[in-house]
Amino acid sequence: MKILYVPNPILRQKALRIKSVKDEDLKVAKQMMDTMIYAAGAGLAANQVGILKQIVTVNIIDKEKKLIKKYALFNPKILSYSKNTVLMEEGCLSLPEQFAEIERPEGIKIEYINEKNKLISKNISGYEARVLQHEIDHLSGKLFVDYLSSLKRNFLIKKVKKVIKNRENK
Ligand SMILES: [Zn+2]
């Protein structure tokens, strides 16, 4: 799968809910997982590979607990947010080589359907909550740079164009 970069309009569209997880959705999730891991990303939303379905994959390395959380979420939805917020640096595979500190709630309660069509709801905090908030934003056409001033946002988007151009010339 090919990852789309800003300002591709698909990144600004809303992904549609899935009625139930079918084989074709599992296939998309599997390909997204491979694409994400190859690009060394911690998360990927289907919009980023040009598919407008509510599918997210994550690959979170928990250094403290020494485990890797690798899973797919279908129709993920944030039910509630913690009151406390944290500042964390974010990047995005659709904005290569660009990073910015973003303030978001530290914890979330989410609901999603897993690969076996089971409805899951759980509380998540820390880095995993950060990745999921970022990816779930993608499904509604939102990017992390939207939390920045328009000046800073446009500056980062402009830099992406340069990065892409340089990569093509290599
Ligand atoms: Zn992203």
Residues whose N, C-alpha, C, O or C-beta is under 5 A from the ligand:
A	BS01	ZN	G91 C92 L93
